[in-house]
Amino acid sequence: MLVAVSGGPDSTALLVALKEEGHDVAAAHYDHALQPASSAAAAHVARLCRQLGVELITERRDQPLGRGSMQAAARTLRYGFLERARAQTGAEVVALAHTADDAVEGAVLHLMRGCGLSGMRGMPAQRGVFVRPLLNVWRAEVADFLAGRGLAALEDPANSNRAFARVRVRHDLLPALERDRPGLTRRLHTAAVRAAALQASVEGLAAGQVEGGVVDRAQVASSPEPVAAELMRQLYVLAGGAQPSLSRSHLRSMLRLAQAGRGGRGVDLPGGLRLRIVGHSMEMVAAPSPSSLATPRLETRGCEGCSDPHASHVLPGLDLHLGYRSPGLRMRPAGGKGSRKLQDIFVDARVPREDRDRWPLVFSGESLAIVPGIAVDAAVACVPGTPSLHVTVSGMPMRRKAKRPVLESPDSPPGEPI
């Protein structure tokens, strides 16, 4: 177990308690280099770890803070360090020293901003590899624990800086509420514990519904809002999204996309991810980058009828050119039955709505000849193995693999192409 140790009372008590209980522990200290005395705090933690016989991993910030609030930027760097330290020590989990007081303060801050069930917890007892063993322990109990062992701890000057909202809640708002309603702090903690239990139930209901990186759109639309929001969070995390990153605005947009109707073109999310509709599913993909939107190029050459799966083979001598979707386009796909709308061909191929207008098409004169990677018109298609024009289009949008190839007849045996 890796313990994040700042040198303050809470993390000092957590490290000592886990060591006393016989856990195999290591410590990690991140020097944010935001205060003149930060190096003294690092030295204090080093002395404590030597006294306890605990391995210590340290790192000092050597890069500028990211954009946005200082606290959020420092948190990002700190958690990145803790992940690296965990890998270095081989620890299974990282223990954080947030207490019951921190949970109450977090819940109040979230309520002031407006939050749902997950925010009312204050903070989760576990998120991935990060665990918080002290969420039912009060700071007063921490102080008694340290005093009983004659241990000294540091006080972070930031904890008295009223420029931070959490400090104002801790030193101004909660004491004022407690004076008017004695015991209110503990009642808020009880409410946070109950909210955590309810959130765990919601997470359990959502678990297992996100399969293969997709979730059923109808399932999201028909689920109670807390469950639907959790489905969106789990889909985001499985795609590599960091927690916590999704705002209420993000979640509202994601849930709106699940409702009946066009659903929009998609929702761009933090971390370079995008939620989009593909058929009856919602999936998370990498947001398009300039390199992924390269100008498509048509390439043709004579061919004796090869088996290149990325090429289309059509009658020699055709004058082909690239174009894009326009109203009324139809074709008669080779191996299919009758003429079909391009829109229906895209739907069967599970081409996302947002990709259809930029999907390059190959025309012979005014007629649609090839939907690259999907279909070839029967009037220009060649019999496999005969001399033909070998056609490829580079710079194609990426798409999910269809459950059944479009050029496979519904009446054919599985795996037998037409």
PyMOL commands that set and color helices and strands:
alter all, ss='L'
color gray80, all
select helices_A, chain A and resi 9-20+38-52+70-89+100-113+117-120+139-148+157-160+165-180+184-206+217-222+225-238+248-258+290-293+342-348+353-356
alter helices_A, ss='H'
color red, helices_A
select strands_A, chain A and resi 2-4+26-31+55-60+94-95+126-127+130-131+214-216+267-269+273-278+281-286+297-303+312-314+320-323+330-331+340-341+361-364+367-371+375-376+388-394
alter strands_A, ss='S'
color yellow, strands_A
deselect
rebuild
show_as cartoon
